Amino acid sequence: MAATNRLASIVAKINQLPEFARPKALSVFFGKAVPFTGTTGIRIETLDQERCVISLKNKRRVQNHIKGVHAVASLLLAESATGFLVGLNVPDDKVPVIKTAHAEYTRRAKGDMKVEAYLTAEQRERMLTEDKGETSVPVTLHDSEGQEPIEIEMIWAWTPKRR
């Protein structure tokens, strides 16, 4: 992974660890960097500049009134996965911000949740070269039955850091 910023450099070093140790190290690092993500128990399975996979166990602390993963916890998964990707690709002189989060709940989720987010080479290039911009980051969320109970769209923007 070619580092584009300080965050990407840290993740690149973590990704050099043995495969079994990476999810724990990534999860602990981001749990400290973004404290709210650490409170929910999300687990970063895979993270590089092109793809992020995050999972969440259906435990009591993240459940809703019908014993499923709470809607907001599901959105946290999608926002975290897309945000980590954008954060890895936006240079240090720019700041990433979530612009739009849209969720369409299509069916009841069952059990644990897993989210996958991706960036294309074109999206990554735009983040590197355009002073400011926005992009829709593709993301899918699946439950333990392999179904996609929520259709999610996350639009991220980046702007120059104010000095």
PyMOL commands that place a pseudoatom at each C-alpha (Angstrom):
pseudoatom trace, name=CA, resn=MET, resi=1, chain=A, elem=C, hetatm=0, pos=[0.000, 0.000, 0.000]
pseudoatom trace, name=CA, resn=ALA, resi=2, chain=A, elem=C, hetatm=0, pos=[1.428, 3.365, -1.024]
pseudoatom trace, name=CA, resn=ALA, resi=3, chain=A, elem=C, hetatm=0, pos=[0.994, 5.808, 1.842]
pseudoatom trace, name=CA, resn=THR, resi=4, chain=A, elem=C, hetatm=0, pos=[-0.586, 9.143, 0.880]
pseudoatom trace, name=CA, resn=ASN, resi=5, chain=A, elem=C, hetatm=0, pos=[-0.853, 10.604, 4.381]
pseudoatom trace, name=CA, resn=ARG, resi=6, chain=A, elem=C, hetatm=0, pos=[0.045, 9.931, 8.014]
pseudoatom trace, name=CA, resn=LEU, resi=7, chain=A, elem=C, hetatm=0, pos=[-3.010, 7.738, 8.582]
pseudoatom trace, name=CA, resn=ALA, resi=8, chain=A, elem=C, hetatm=0, pos=[-2.180, 5.599, 5.553]
pseudoatom trace, name=CA, resn=SER, resi=9, chain=A, elem=C, hetatm=0, pos=[1.399, 5.228, 6.816]
pseudoatom trace, name=CA, resn=ILE, resi=10, chain=A, elem=C, hetatm=0, pos=[0.188, 3.906, 10.175]
pseudoatom trace, name=CA, resn=VAL, resi=11, chain=A, elem=C, hetatm=0, pos=[-2.268, 1.484, 8.540]
pseudoatom trace, name=CA, resn=ALA, resi=12, chain=A, elem=C, hetatm=0, pos=[0.470, 0.295, 6.167]
pseudoatom trace, name=CA, resn=LYS, resi=13, chain=A, elem=C, hetatm=0, pos=[2.647, -0.568, 9.174]
pseudoatom trace, name=CA, resn=ILE, resi=14, chain=A, elem=C, hetatm=0, pos=[-0.230, -2.399, 10.890]
pseudoatom trace, name=CA, resn=ASN, resi=15, chain=A, elem=C, hetatm=0, pos=[-0.880, -4.336, 7.663]
pseudoatom trace, name=CA, resn=GLN, resi=16, chain=A, elem=C, hetatm=0, pos=[2.700, -5.673, 7.854]
pseudoatom trace, name=CA, resn=LEU, resi=17, chain=A, elem=C, hetatm=0, pos=[1.790, -7.580, 11.023]
pseudoatom trace, name=CA, resn=PRO, resi=18, chain=A, elem=C, hetatm=0, pos=[0.935, -11.274, 10.714]
pseudoatom trace, name=CA, resn=GLU, resi=19, chain=A, elem=C, hetatm=0, pos=[-2.547, -11.697, 9.235]
pseudoatom trace, name=CA, resn=PHE, resi=20, chain=A, elem=C, hetatm=0, pos=[-4.073, -13.007, 12.485]
pseudoatom trace, name=CA, resn=ALA, resi=21, chain=A, elem=C, hetatm=0, pos=[-2.991, -9.853, 14.380]
pseudoatom trace, name=CA, resn=ARG, resi=22, chain=A, elem=C, hetatm=0, pos=[-4.171, -7.211, 11.906]
pseudoatom trace, name=CA, resn=PRO, resi=23, chain=A, elem=C, hetatm=0, pos=[-7.898, -7.020, 12.784]
pseudoatom trace, name=CA, resn=LYS, resi=24, chain=A, elem=C, hetatm=0, pos=[-7.196, -6.545, 16.492]
pseudoatom trace, name=CA, resn=ALA, resi=25, chain=A, elem=C, hetatm=0, pos=[-4.462, -3.960, 15.857]
pseudoatom trace, name=CA, resn=LEU, resi=26, chain=A, elem=C, hetatm=0, pos=[-6.590, -2.011, 13.358]
pseudoatom trace, name=CA, resn=SER, resi=27, chain=A, elem=C, hetatm=0, pos=[-9.621, -2.098, 15.663]
pseudoatom trace, name=CA, resn=VAL, resi=28, chain=A, elem=C, hetatm=0, pos=[-7.638, -0.913, 18.701]
pseudoatom trace, name=CA, resn=PHE, resi=29, chain=A, elem=C, hetatm=0, pos=[-5.938, 1.853, 16.693]
pseudoatom trace, name=CA, resn=PHE, resi=30, chain=A, elem=C, hetatm=0, pos=[-9.184, 3.223, 15.264]
pseudoatom trace, name=CA, resn=GLY, resi=31, chain=A, elem=C, hetatm=0, pos=[-10.960, 2.769, 18.597]
pseudoatom trace, name=CA, resn=LYS, resi=32, chain=A, elem=C, hetatm=0, pos=[-8.429, 5.178, 20.095]
pseudoatom trace, name=CA, resn=ALA, resi=33, chain=A, elem=C, hetatm=0, pos=[-8.337, 7.542, 17.101]
pseudoatom trace, name=CA, resn=VAL, resi=34, chain=A, elem=C, hetatm=0, pos=[-12.153, 7.709, 16.814]
pseudoatom trace, name=CA, resn=PRO, resi=35, chain=A, elem=C, hetatm=0, pos=[-13.364, 6.916, 20.356]
pseudoatom trace, name=CA, resn=PHE, resi=36, chain=A, elem=C, hetatm=0, pos=[-17.032, 6.354, 19.486]
pseudoatom trace, name=CA, resn=THR, resi=37, chain=A, elem=C, hetatm=0, pos=[-16.136, 3.467, 17.169]
pseudoatom trace, name=CA, resn=GLY, resi=38, chain=A, elem=C, hetatm=0, pos=[-14.331, 1.797, 20.057]
pseudoatom trace, name=CA, resn=THR, resi=39, chain=A, elem=C, hetatm=0, pos=[-17.402, 1.846, 22.295]
pseudoatom trace, name=CA, resn=THR, resi=40, chain=A, elem=C, hetatm=0, pos=[-19.519, -0.280, 19.963]
pseudoatom trace, name=CA, resn=GLY, resi=41, chain=A, elem=C, hetatm=0, pos=[-17.143, -3.196, 19.529]
pseudoatom trace, name=CA, resn=ILE, resi=42, chain=A, elem=C, hetatm=0, pos=[-16.743, -2.952, 15.764]
pseudoatom trace, name=CA, resn=ARG, resi=43, chain=A, elem=C, hetatm=0, pos=[-13.995, -5.140, 14.326]
pseudoatom trace, name=CA, resn=ILE, resi=44, chain=A, elem=C, hetatm=0, pos=[-11.990, -3.998, 11.339]
pseudoatom trace, name=CA, resn=GLU, resi=45, chain=A, elem=C, hetatm=0, pos=[-11.422, -7.189, 9.360]
pseudoatom trace, name=CA, resn=THR, resi=46, chain=A, elem=C, hetatm=0, pos=[-9.598, -5.681, 6.371]
pseudoatom trace, name=CA, resn=LEU, resi=47, chain=A, elem=C, hetatm=0, pos=[-8.421, -2.177, 5.551]
pseudoatom trace, name=CA, resn=ASP, resi=48, chain=A, elem=C, hetatm=0, pos=[-6.286, -0.846, 2.735]
pseudoatom trace, name=CA, resn=GLN, resi=49, chain=A, elem=C, hetatm=0, pos=[-6.633, 2.140, 0.420]
pseudoatom trace, name=CA, resn=GLU, resi=50, chain=A, elem=C, hetatm=0, pos=[-9.123, 0.353, -1.836]
pseudoatom trace, name=CA, resn=ARG, resi=51, chain=A, elem=C, hetatm=0, pos=[-11.308, -1.746, 0.490]
pseudoatom trace, name=CA, resn=CYS, resi=52, chain=A, elem=C, hetatm=0, pos=[-12.574, -1.874, 4.062]
pseudoatom trace, name=CA, resn=VAL, resi=53, chain=A, elem=C, hetatm=0, pos=[-14.481, -4.695, 5.769]
pseudoatom trace, name=CA, resn=ILE, resi=54, chain=A, elem=C, hetatm=0, pos=[-15.926, -4.177, 9.252]
pseudoatom trace, name=CA, resn=SER, resi=55, chain=A, elem=C, hetatm=0, pos=[-18.051, -6.517, 11.355]
pseudoatom trace, name=CA, resn=LEU, resi=56, chain=A, elem=C, hetatm=0, pos=[-20.218, -6.130, 14.436]
pseudoatom trace, name=CA, resn=LYS, resi=57, chain=A, elem=C, hetatm=0, pos=[-21.508, -8.911, 16.668]
pseudoatom trace, name=CA, resn=ASN, resi=58, chain=A, elem=C, hetatm=0, pos=[-25.180, -8.757, 17.616]
pseudoatom trace, name=CA, resn=LYS, resi=59, chain=A, elem=C, hetatm=0, pos=[-24.585, -8.252, 21.330]
pseudoatom trace, name=CA, resn=ARG, resi=60, chain=A, elem=C, hetatm=0, pos=[-26.900, -6.664, 23.889]
pseudoatom trace, name=CA, resn=ARG, resi=61, chain=A, elem=C, hetatm=0, pos=[-25.084, -3.302, 23.927]
pseudoatom trace, name=CA, resn=VAL, resi=62, chain=A, elem=C, hetatm=0, pos=[-25.840, -2.679, 20.216]
pseudoatom trace, name=CA, resn=GLN, resi=63, chain=A, elem=C, hetatm=0, pos=[-29.336, -4.183, 20.043]
pseudoatom trace, name=CA, resn=ASN, resi=64, chain=A, elem=C, hetatm=0, pos=[-32.669, -2.535, 19.438]
pseudoatom trace, name=CA, resn=HIS, resi=65, chain=A, elem=C, hetatm=0, pos=[-35.992, -3.449, 21.061]
pseudoatom trace, name=CA, resn=ILE, resi=66, chain=A, elem=C, hetatm=0, pos=[-36.413, -6.541, 18.824]
pseudoatom trace, name=CA, resn=LYS, resi=67, chain=A, elem=C, hetatm=0, pos=[-32.946, -7.936, 19.639]
pseudoatom trace, name=CA, resn=GLY, resi=68, chain=A, elem=C, hetatm=0, pos=[-31.411, -7.012, 16.288]
pseudoatom trace, name=CA, resn=VAL, resi=69, chain=A, elem=C, hetatm=0, pos=[-28.465, -4.698, 15.623]
pseudoatom trace, name=CA, resn=HIS, resi=70, chain=A, elem=C, hetatm=0, pos=[-29.786, -1.169, 16.142]
pseudoatom trace, name=CA, resn=ALA, resi=71, chain=A, elem=C, hetatm=0, pos=[-30.299, 0.935, 13.004]
pseudoatom trace, name=CA, resn=VAL, resi=72, chain=A, elem=C, hetatm=0, pos=[-27.808, 3.540, 14.171]
pseudoatom trace, name=CA, resn=ALA, resi=73, chain=A, elem=C, hetatm=0, pos=[-25.179, 0.862, 14.856]
pseudoatom trace, name=CA, resn=SER, resi=74, chain=A, elem=C, hetatm=0, pos=[-25.657, -0.364, 11.279]
pseudoatom trace, name=CA, resn=LEU, resi=75, chain=A, elem=C, hetatm=0, pos=[-25.131, 3.155, 9.994]
pseudoatom trace, name=CA, resn=LEU, resi=76, chain=A, elem=C, hetatm=0, pos=[-22.032, 3.456, 12.179]
pseudoatom trace, name=CA, resn=LEU, resi=77, chain=A, elem=C, hetatm=0, pos=[-20.581, 0.439, 10.369]
pseudoatom trace, name=CA, resn=ALA, resi=78, chain=A, elem=C, hetatm=0, pos=[-21.194, 2.006, 6.969]
pseudoatom trace, name=CA, resn=GLU, resi=79, chain=A, elem=C, hetatm=0, pos=[-19.977, 5.458, 8.025]
pseudoatom trace, name=CA, resn=SER, resi=80, chain=A, elem=C, hetatm=0, pos=[-16.851, 3.993, 9.623]
pseudoatom trace, name=CA, resn=ALA, resi=81, chain=A, elem=C, hetatm=0, pos=[-15.915, 1.788, 6.665]
pseudoatom trace, name=CA, resn=THR, resi=82, chain=A, elem=C, hetatm=0, pos=[-16.412, 4.547, 4.114]
pseudoatom trace, name=CA, resn=GLY, resi=83, chain=A, elem=C, hetatm=0, pos=[-14.798, 7.152, 6.357]
pseudoatom trace, name=CA, resn=PHE, resi=84, chain=A, elem=C, hetatm=0, pos=[-11.709, 5.051, 7.035]
pseudoatom trace, name=CA, resn=LEU, resi=85, chain=A, elem=C, hetatm=0, pos=[-11.268, 4.588, 3.282]
pseudoatom trace, name=CA, resn=VAL, resi=86, chain=A, elem=C, hetatm=0, pos=[-11.640, 8.263, 2.508]
pseudoatom trace, name=CA, resn=GLY, resi=87, chain=A, elem=C, hetatm=0, pos=[-9.337, 9.115, 5.413]
pseudoatom trace, name=CA, resn=LEU, resi=88, chain=A, elem=C, hetatm=0, pos=[-6.636, 6.830, 4.025]
pseudoatom trace, name=CA, resn=ASN, resi=89, chain=A, elem=C, hetatm=0, pos=[-6.795, 8.492, 0.624]
pseudoatom trace, name=CA, resn=VAL, resi=90, chain=A, elem=C, hetatm=0, pos=[-7.230, 12.197, 1.328]
pseudoatom trace, name=CA, resn=PRO, resi=91, chain=A, elem=C, hetatm=0, pos=[-3.866, 13.990, 1.662]
pseudoatom trace, name=CA, resn=ASP, resi=92, chain=A, elem=C, hetatm=0, pos=[-2.933, 15.535, 5.005]
pseudoatom trace, name=CA, resn=ASP, resi=93, chain=A, elem=C, hetatm=0, pos=[-3.689, 19.073, 3.752]
pseudoatom trace, name=CA, resn=LYS, resi=94, chain=A, elem=C, hetatm=0, pos=[-7.378, 18.172, 3.253]
pseudoatom trace, name=CA, resn=VAL, resi=95, chain=A, elem=C, hetatm=0, pos=[-10.098, 17.134, 5.665]
pseudoatom trace, name=CA, resn=PRO, resi=96, chain=A, elem=C, hetatm=0, pos=[-12.716, 14.460, 4.907]
pseudoatom trace, name=CA, resn=VAL, resi=97, chain=A, elem=C, hetatm=0, pos=[-16.321, 15.087, 5.992]
pseudoatom trace, name=CA, resn=ILE, resi=98, chain=A, elem=C, hetatm=0, pos=[-19.473, 13.026, 5.629]
pseudoatom trace, name=CA, resn=LYS, resi=99, chain=A, elem=C, hetatm=0, pos=[-21.949, 14.937, 3.471]
pseudoatom trace, name=CA, resn=THR, resi=100, chain=A, elem=C, hetatm=0, pos=[-24.865, 12.537, 3.043]
pseudoatom trace, name=CA, resn=ALA, resi=101, chain=A, elem=C, hetatm=0, pos=[-25.919, 9.291, 4.665]
pseudoatom trace, name=CA, resn=HIS, resi=102, chain=A, elem=C, hetatm=0, pos=[-28.964, 7.633, 3.155]
pseudoatom trace, name=CA, resn=ALA, resi=103, chain=A, elem=C, hetatm=0, pos=[-30.350, 4.321, 4.394]
pseudoatom trace, name=CA, resn=GLU, resi=104, chain=A, elem=C, hetatm=0, pos=[-33.275, 2.350, 3.031]
pseudoatom trace, name=CA, resn=TYR, resi=105, chain=A, elem=C, hetatm=0, pos=[-34.325, -0.394, 5.446]
pseudoatom trace, name=CA, resn=THR, resi=106, chain=A, elem=C, hetatm=0, pos=[-35.637, -3.201, 3.224]
pseudoatom trace, name=CA, resn=ARG, resi=107, chain=A, elem=C, hetatm=0, pos=[-35.973, -6.125, 5.638]
pseudoatom trace, name=CA, resn=ARG, resi=108, chain=A, elem=C, hetatm=0, pos=[-35.329, -7.131, 9.248]
pseudoatom trace, name=CA, resn=ALA, resi=109, chain=A, elem=C, hetatm=0, pos=[-31.643, -7.841, 9.897]
pseudoatom trace, name=CA, resn=LYS, resi=110, chain=A, elem=C, hetatm=0, pos=[-30.723, -11.184, 11.452]
pseudoatom trace, name=CA, resn=GLY, resi=111, chain=A, elem=C, hetatm=0, pos=[-27.703, -11.689, 13.701]
pseudoatom trace, name=CA, resn=ASP, resi=112, chain=A, elem=C, hetatm=0, pos=[-24.260, -10.193, 13.194]
pseudoatom trace, name=CA, resn=MET, resi=113, chain=A, elem=C, hetatm=0, pos=[-23.552, -7.503, 10.609]
pseudoatom trace, name=CA, resn=LYS, resi=114, chain=A, elem=C, hetatm=0, pos=[-20.723, -7.068, 8.114]
pseudoatom trace, name=CA, resn=VAL, resi=115, chain=A, elem=C, hetatm=0, pos=[-20.101, -4.076, 5.877]
pseudoatom trace, name=CA, resn=GLU, resi=116, chain=A, elem=C, hetatm=0, pos=[-17.801, -3.764, 2.861]
pseudoatom trace, name=CA, resn=ALA, resi=117, chain=A, elem=C, hetatm=0, pos=[-16.819, -0.451, 1.276]
pseudoatom trace, name=CA, resn=TYR, resi=118, chain=A, elem=C, hetatm=0, pos=[-14.730, 0.180, -1.830]
pseudoatom trace, name=CA, resn=LEU, resi=119, chain=A, elem=C, hetatm=0, pos=[-13.028, 3.026, -3.659]
pseudoatom trace, name=CA, resn=THR, resi=120, chain=A, elem=C, hetatm=0, pos=[-12.176, 2.950, -7.344]
pseudoatom trace, name=CA, resn=ALA, resi=121, chain=A, elem=C, hetatm=0, pos=[-8.823, 4.075, -8.712]
pseudoatom trace, name=CA, resn=GLU, resi=122, chain=A, elem=C, hetatm=0, pos=[-10.594, 7.085, -10.213]
pseudoatom trace, name=CA, resn=GLN, resi=123, chain=A, elem=C, hetatm=0, pos=[-12.077, 8.101, -6.843]
pseudoatom trace, name=CA, resn=ARG, resi=124, chain=A, elem=C, hetatm=0, pos=[-8.705, 7.740, -5.146]
pseudoatom trace, name=CA, resn=GLU, resi=125, chain=A, elem=C, hetatm=0, pos=[-7.012, 9.837, -7.855]
pseudoatom trace, name=CA, resn=ARG, resi=126, chain=A, elem=C, hetatm=0, pos=[-9.610, 12.598, -7.468]
pseudoatom trace, name=CA, resn=MET, resi=127, chain=A, elem=C, hetatm=0, pos=[-8.967, 12.737, -3.720]
pseudoatom trace, name=CA, resn=LEU, resi=128, chain=A, elem=C, hetatm=0, pos=[-5.262, 13.161, -4.374]
pseudoatom trace, name=CA, resn=THR, resi=129, chain=A, elem=C, hetatm=0, pos=[-5.517, 15.768, -7.119]
pseudoatom trace, name=CA, resn=GLU, resi=130, chain=A, elem=C, hetatm=0, pos=[-8.672, 17.833, -6.558]
pseudoatom trace, name=CA, resn=ASP, resi=131, chain=A, elem=C, hetatm=0, pos=[-8.500, 20.575, -3.944]
pseudoatom trace, name=CA, resn=LYS, resi=132, chain=A, elem=C, hetatm=0, pos=[-12.075, 19.824, -2.918]
pseudoatom trace, name=CA, resn=GLY, resi=133, chain=A, elem=C, hetatm=0, pos=[-14.749, 17.462, -4.103]
pseudoatom trace, name=CA, resn=GLU, resi=134, chain=A, elem=C, hetatm=0, pos=[-17.192, 14.745, -3.172]
pseudoatom trace, name=CA, resn=THR, resi=135, chain=A, elem=C, hetatm=0, pos=[-17.874, 11.125, -4.037]
pseudoatom trace, name=CA, resn=SER, resi=136, chain=A, elem=C, hetatm=0, pos=[-20.372, 8.379, -3.292]
pseudoatom trace, name=CA, resn=VAL, resi=137, chain=A, elem=C, hetatm=0, pos=[-18.484, 5.517, -1.658]
pseudoatom trace, name=CA, resn=PRO, resi=138, chain=A, elem=C, hetatm=0, pos=[-19.938, 2.099, -2.598]
pseudoatom trace, name=CA, resn=VAL, resi=139, chain=A, elem=C, hetatm=0, pos=[-20.930, 0.152, 0.517]
pseudoatom trace, name=CA, resn=THR, resi=140, chain=A, elem=C, hetatm=0, pos=[-22.905, -3.025, 1.175]
pseudoatom trace, name=CA, resn=LEU, resi=141, chain=A, elem=C, hetatm=0, pos=[-24.131, -4.307, 4.514]
pseudoatom trace, name=CA, resn=HIS, resi=142, chain=A, elem=C, hetatm=0, pos=[-24.977, -7.980, 5.069]
pseudoatom trace, name=CA, resn=ASP, resi=143, chain=A, elem=C, hetatm=0, pos=[-26.481, -9.809, 8.027]
pseudoatom trace, name=CA, resn=SER, resi=144, chain=A, elem=C, hetatm=0, pos=[-25.524, -13.284, 9.264]
pseudoatom trace, name=CA, resn=GLU, resi=145, chain=A, elem=C, hetatm=0, pos=[-27.877, -14.859, 6.705]
pseudoatom trace, name=CA, resn=GLY, resi=146, chain=A, elem=C, hetatm=0, pos=[-26.001, -13.140, 3.860]
pseudoatom trace, name=CA, resn=GLN, resi=147, chain=A, elem=C, hetatm=0, pos=[-28.960, -10.847, 3.132]
pseudoatom trace, name=CA, resn=GLU, resi=148, chain=A, elem=C, hetatm=0, pos=[-28.660, -7.100, 2.542]
pseudoatom trace, name=CA, resn=PRO, resi=149, chain=A, elem=C, hetatm=0, pos=[-31.278, -5.669, 4.931]
pseudoatom trace, name=CA, resn=ILE, resi=150, chain=A, elem=C, hetatm=0, pos=[-30.254, -2.044, 4.414]
pseudoatom trace, name=CA, resn=GLU, resi=151, chain=A, elem=C, hetatm=0, pos=[-29.366, -0.249, 1.199]
pseudoatom trace, name=CA, resn=ILE, resi=152, chain=A, elem=C, hetatm=0, pos=[-26.914, 2.482, 2.101]
pseudoatom trace, name=CA, resn=GLU, resi=153, chain=A, elem=C, hetatm=0, pos=[-25.404, 5.429, 0.256]
pseudoatom trace, name=CA, resn=MET, resi=154, chain=A, elem=C, hetatm=0, pos=[-22.594, 7.428, 1.827]
pseudoatom trace, name=CA, resn=ILE, resi=155, chain=A, elem=C, hetatm=0, pos=[-21.363, 10.594, 0.147]
pseudoatom trace, name=CA, resn=TRP, resi=156, chain=A, elem=C, hetatm=0, pos=[-18.076, 11.980, 1.410]
pseudoatom trace, name=CA, resn=ALA, resi=157, chain=A, elem=C, hetatm=0, pos=[-16.542, 15.366, 0.673]
pseudoatom trace, name=CA, resn=TRP, resi=158, chain=A, elem=C, hetatm=0, pos=[-13.059, 16.731, 1.166]
pseudoatom trace, name=CA, resn=THR, resi=159, chain=A, elem=C, hetatm=0, pos=[-11.938, 20.329, 1.527]
pseudoatom trace, name=CA, resn=PRO, resi=160, chain=A, elem=C, hetatm=0, pos=[-8.656, 22.082, 2.292]
pseudoatom trace, name=CA, resn=LYS, resi=161, chain=A, elem=C, hetatm=0, pos=[-7.806, 22.263, 5.983]
pseudoatom trace, name=CA, resn=ARG, resi=162, chain=A, elem=C, hetatm=0, pos=[-8.284, 25.700, 7.476]
pseudoatom trace, name=CA, resn=ARG, resi=163, chain=A, elem=C, hetatm=0, pos=[-5.065, 27.080, 8.834]
for i in range(1, 163): cmd.bond("trace and resi %d" % i, "trace and resi %d" % (i + 1))
show_as sticks, trace
zoom trace
